[in-house]
Amino acid sequence: MNTQDAIVNRTMHIKEQVAALESSIVAAEELFIAGRVTYLDIITAQKGLIEAQVSDVDINKEKMLNQVVLYKALGGGWQ
């Protein structure tokens, strides 16, 4: 497995994690309205979502840097 494949793999996992955490926020809000959880549970779910989104941004940055390194390695116009 090369670096690009690993990045794509991680990207897919992070996207799935983000989607799951978005659903958990909706569920936590519904449970809060029903009086079954505290607002702290909603904030905790939101914190997890933000961390996953930051990971997504980091992976995108890594993907772009990997492309630049490849471009440079192939002699891509650098002087």
HELIX and SHEET records of a PDB file:
HELIX    1   1 THR A    3  ILE A   33  1                                  31    
HELIX    2   2 TYR A   39  ALA A   73  1                                  35    
END                                                                             
